[in-house]
Amino acid sequence: MKRWAINHRVMIVAASLLGTALPTLDAFAGGDDMTDRDRAIEAVASFGGELKQALTGAMSSSGPVAAIDVCKTQAPAIAARVSAHTGLRVGRTSARTRNPGNSASTWQAAVLSHWEEQRADGADLTNVDYFEQLPDGGFRYMKPILAQPLCLTCHGAALPPDVEAALTESYPEDQATGYSAGDLRGAFVVER
């Protein structure tokens, strides 16, 4: 069953991405009473929270070029750690990728396109997510990543010269620039 929903339980994710209490892997309950959707929400909260901490730490201590390295090296390691801990496949995707390895699959591209249409019609995507239970017992989950002002340092339309040079060196096929605050930057993805 496909479900396009505004889920108030997603506030856990929103809180973590806004810098309030950040769940860690130790906080991941994963108990038997949790639904698959709850497991996906907690996995995104863990991944997103840890990634945001690493990015803001790098930005404040060493600047945006260091944050590019966090996305390149630490983000995949964080995703792998959360995936191993939860038994779920956790990652990120976008319609306009920086890392081609994060390219959207067919179903992910369809969800991103649907959200972009909703956003163009004036919808607020803050509390929107996507969950689909699969016939084999697996599931698919996505939570939008909306461009925040800090994100625009590396994903905006006007990039500082050192950031532009670092991106060109690390990601010669980069498509992930030109965003404005509030734009649909991509999505967290969880699958089982």
Contacts in CASP RR format, 6 or more apart in sequence:
PFRMAT RR
TARGET T0000
AUTHOR 0000-0000-0000
METHOD contacts of the structure
MODEL  1
MKRWAINHRVMIVAASLLGTALPTLDAFAGGDDMTDRDRAIEAVASFGGE
LKQALTGAMSSSGPVAAIDVCKTQAPAIAARVSAHTGLRVGRTSARTRNP
GNSASTWQAAVLSHWEEQRADGADLTNVDYFEQLPDGGFRYMKPILAQPL
CLTCHGAALPPDVEAALTESYPEDQATGYSAGDLRGAFVVER
1 132 0 8 1.000
1 133 0 8 1.000
2 130 0 8 1.000
2 132 0 8 1.000
3 130 0 8 1.000
3 131 0 8 1.000
3 132 0 8 1.000
4 114 0 8 1.000
4 128 0 8 1.000
4 130 0 8 1.000
5 128 0 8 1.000
5 129 0 8 1.000
5 130 0 8 1.000
5 131 0 8 1.000
6 127 0 8 1.000
6 128 0 8 1.000
7 37 0 8 1.000
7 41 0 8 1.000
7 127 0 8 1.000
7 128 0 8 1.000
7 129 0 8 1.000
8 127 0 8 1.000
9 37 0 8 1.000
9 38 0 8 1.000
9 41 0 8 1.000
10 41 0 8 1.000
10 127 0 8 1.000
10 129 0 8 1.000
10 143 0 8 1.000
11 127 0 8 1.000
12 23 0 8 1.000
12 41 0 8 1.000
12 42 0 8 1.000
12 45 0 8 1.000
13 41 0 8 1.000
13 44 0 8 1.000
13 45 0 8 1.000
13 48 0 8 1.000
13 143 0 8 1.000
13 188 0 8 1.000
14 126 0 8 1.000
14 127 0 8 1.000
15 21 0 8 1.000
16 22 0 8 1.000
16 23 0 8 1.000
16 45 0 8 1.000
16 48 0 8 1.000
16 49 0 8 1.000
16 52 0 8 1.000
17 48 0 8 1.000
17 49 0 8 1.000
17 52 0 8 1.000
19 49 0 8 1.000
19 52 0 8 1.000
22 45 0 8 1.000
22 49 0 8 1.000
22 50 0 8 1.000
22 52 0 8 1.000
22 53 0 8 1.000
23 42 0 8 1.000
23 45 0 8 1.000
23 46 0 8 1.000
23 49 0 8 1.000
24 46 0 8 1.000
24 50 0 8 1.000
25 46 0 8 1.000
25 50 0 8 1.000
25 81 0 8 1.000
25 82 0 8 1.000
25 85 0 8 1.000
27 46 0 8 1.000
28 42 0 8 1.000
28 43 0 8 1.000
28 46 0 8 1.000
28 85 0 8 1.000
28 86 0 8 1.000
29 42 0 8 1.000
30 39 0 8 1.000
30 42 0 8 1.000
30 86 0 8 1.000
34 42 0 8 1.000
36 131 0 8 1.000
36 133 0 8 1.000
36 138 0 8 1.000
36 139 0 8 1.000
36 141 0 8 1.000
36 192 0 8 1.000
37 131 0 8 1.000
37 139 0 8 1.000
37 141 0 8 1.000
39 86 0 8 1.000
39 88 0 8 1.000
39 190 0 8 1.000
40 88 0 8 1.000
40 131 0 8 1.000
40 139 0 8 1.000
40 141 0 8 1.000
40 190 0 8 1.000
41 129 0 8 1.000
41 141 0 8 1.000
41 143 0 8 1.000
42 86 0 8 1.000
43 82 0 8 1.000
43 83 0 8 1.000
43 86 0 8 1.000
43 88 0 8 1.000
43 90 0 8 1.000
43 190 0 8 1.000
44 90 0 8 1.000
44 141 0 8 1.000
44 143 0 8 1.000
44 188 0 8 1.000
44 190 0 8 1.000
46 82 0 8 1.000
46 85 0 8 1.000
46 86 0 8 1.000
47 78 0 8 1.000
47 79 0 8 1.000
47 82 0 8 1.000
47 90 0 8 1.000
47 91 0 8 1.000
47 188 0 8 1.000
48 78 0 8 1.000
48 188 0 8 1.000
50 78 0 8 1.000
50 82 0 8 1.000
51 70 0 8 1.000
51 74 0 8 1.000
51 75 0 8 1.000
51 78 0 8 1.000
54 70 0 8 1.000
54 74 0 8 1.000
54 75 0 8 1.000
54 78 0 8 1.000
55 67 0 8 1.000
55 70 0 8 1.000
55 71 0 8 1.000
55 150 0 8 1.000
56 150 0 8 1.000
58 66 0 8 1.000
58 67 0 8 1.000
58 69 0 8 1.000
58 70 0 8 1.000
59 66 0 8 1.000
59 67 0 8 1.000
59 150 0 8 1.000
59 153 0 8 1.000
64 153 0 8 1.000
64 154 0 8 1.000
64 160 0 8 1.000
64 162 0 8 1.000
64 163 0 8 1.000
65 162 0 8 1.000
65 163 0 8 1.000
65 166 0 8 1.000
67 153 0 8 1.000
67 154 0 8 1.000
68 154 0 8 1.000
68 163 0 8 1.000
68 166 0 8 1.000
68 167 0 8 1.000
68 170 0 8 1.000
69 170 0 8 1.000
71 98 0 8 1.000
71 99 0 8 1.000
71 154 0 8 1.000
72 99 0 8 1.000
72 170 0 8 1.000
72 171 0 8 1.000
75 92 0 8 1.000
79 90 0 8 1.000
79 91 0 8 1.000
79 92 0 8 1.000
82 88 0 8 1.000
82 90 0 8 1.000
83 89 0 8 1.000
83 90 0 8 1.000
83 91 0 8 1.000
87 192 0 8 1.000
88 190 0 8 1.000
88 191 0 8 1.000
88 192 0 8 1.000
89 189 0 8 1.000
89 190 0 8 1.000
89 191 0 8 1.000
89 192 0 8 1.000
90 188 0 8 1.000
90 189 0 8 1.000
90 190 0 8 1.000
91 102 0 8 1.000
91 188 0 8 1.000
91 189 0 8 1.000
91 190 0 8 1.000
92 102 0 8 1.000
92 145 0 8 1.000
92 186 0 8 1.000
92 187 0 8 1.000
92 188 0 8 1.000
92 189 0 8 1.000
93 102 0 8 1.000
93 103 0 8 1.000
93 104 0 8 1.000
93 105 0 8 1.000
93 108 0 8 1.000
93 112 0 8 1.000
93 142 0 8 1.000
93 186 0 8 1.000
93 187 0 8 1.000
93 189 0 8 1.000
94 102 0 8 1.000
94 104 0 8 1.000
94 112 0 8 1.000
94 145 0 8 1.000
94 176 0 8 1.000
94 185 0 8 1.000
94 186 0 8 1.000
94 187 0 8 1.000
95 104 0 8 1.000
95 109 0 8 1.000
95 112 0 8 1.000
95 113 0 8 1.000
95 116 0 8 1.000
95 184 0 8 1.000
95 186 0 8 1.000
96 175 0 8 1.000
96 176 0 8 1.000
97 103 0 8 1.000
97 104 0 8 1.000
97 175 0 8 1.000
97 176 0 8 1.000
98 167 0 8 1.000
98 171 0 8 1.000
98 174 0 8 1.000
98 175 0 8 1.000
98 176 0 8 1.000
99 171 0 8 1.000
100 173 0 8 1.000
104 112 0 8 1.000
107 132 0 8 1.000
107 140 0 8 1.000
108 142 0 8 1.000
108 187 0 8 1.000
108 189 0 8 1.000
111 130 0 8 1.000
111 142 0 8 1.000
111 187 0 8 1.000
112 142 0 8 1.000
112 184 0 8 1.000
112 186 0 8 1.000
112 187 0 8 1.000
115 125 0 8 1.000
115 128 0 8 1.000
115 144 0 8 1.000
115 184 0 8 1.000
115 187 0 8 1.000
116 184 0 8 1.000
118 125 0 8 1.000
118 128 0 8 1.000
119 125 0 8 1.000
119 183 0 8 1.000
119 184 0 8 1.000
125 144 0 8 1.000
125 146 0 8 1.000
125 184 0 8 1.000
126 146 0 8 1.000
128 144 0 8 1.000
129 141 0 8 1.000
129 142 0 8 1.000
129 143 0 8 1.000
129 144 0 8 1.000
130 140 0 8 1.000
130 141 0 8 1.000
130 142 0 8 1.000
130 143 0 8 1.000
131 139 0 8 1.000
131 140 0 8 1.000
131 141 0 8 1.000
132 139 0 8 1.000
132 140 0 8 1.000
132 141 0 8 1.000
133 139 0 8 1.000
134 140 0 8 1.000
137 192 0 8 1.000
138 191 0 8 1.000
138 192 0 8 1.000
139 190 0 8 1.000
139 191 0 8 1.000
139 192 0 8 1.000
140 189 0 8 1.000
140 190 0 8 1.000
140 191 0 8 1.000
141 189 0 8 1.000
141 190 0 8 1.000
141 191 0 8 1.000
142 187 0 8 1.000
142 188 0 8 1.000
142 189 0 8 1.000
142 190 0 8 1.000
143 187 0 8 1.000
143 188 0 8 1.000
144 184 0 8 1.000
144 186 0 8 1.000
144 187 0 8 1.000
145 184 0 8 1.000
145 185 0 8 1.000
145 186 0 8 1.000
145 187 0 8 1.000
145 188 0 8 1.000
146 182 0 8 1.000
146 183 0 8 1.000
146 184 0 8 1.000
146 185 0 8 1.000
147 155 0 8 1.000
147 156 0 8 1.000
147 179 0 8 1.000
147 180 0 8 1.000
147 181 0 8 1.000
147 182 0 8 1.000
147 183 0 8 1.000
147 184 0 8 1.000
147 185 0 8 1.000
148 181 0 8 1.000
148 182 0 8 1.000
149 181 0 8 1.000
151 179 0 8 1.000
151 185 0 8 1.000
152 179 0 8 1.000
152 180 0 8 1.000
152 181 0 8 1.000
153 159 0 8 1.000
153 160 0 8 1.000
153 163 0 8 1.000
154 163 0 8 1.000
154 167 0 8 1.000
154 177 0 8 1.000
155 176 0 8 1.000
155 177 0 8 1.000
155 178 0 8 1.000
155 179 0 8 1.000
155 185 0 8 1.000
156 177 0 8 1.000
156 178 0 8 1.000
156 179 0 8 1.000
156 180 0 8 1.000
157 177 0 8 1.000
157 178 0 8 1.000
157 179 0 8 1.000
157 180 0 8 1.000
159 167 0 8 1.000
159 177 0 8 1.000
167 174 0 8 1.000
167 177 0 8 1.000
168 174 0 8 1.000
176 185 0 8 1.000
179 185 0 8 1.000
END
